């Protein structure tokens, strides 16, 4: 009698279980990495706003009595920001930084970030709620603004 060897076609149950487990681990690592990237972006923006705030305060403590005329260019000209600082599309979300005197009170300064996603706007609000005089987030224009 001749034995007929039959080849198994396909994967065993154990091979499938291992493959599914590896895919699940990879998906969880990628998902966790995305969350860490968002936190890094948020932290970078919080530090940038704080740097702009401190540069603005130094501008005021110089020979200026109000924030009238303050801008990123004025801060750079005064040597309070590096010359290579470019406010156009420079934030982590692809938007601009702006620094300007507050329209109602020129003894206060407004720092604005454009193209901020709503989740980041909410988190920036939480970071600066105790430090800023006022905070706002325009969801339509995706603009976050803090007044110091």
Secondary structure, DSSP 8 states (H G I E B T S, - for coil): ---------S--HHHHHHHHHHHHHHHHHHHHHHHHHHHHHHHHHHHHHHHHHHHHHHHHHTT-SS-TT--HHHHHHTTSS-TT---TT-STTS--EEEEE-SS-TTSEEEEE-S--HHHHHHHHHHHTTT-SEEEEETTTTEEEEE-
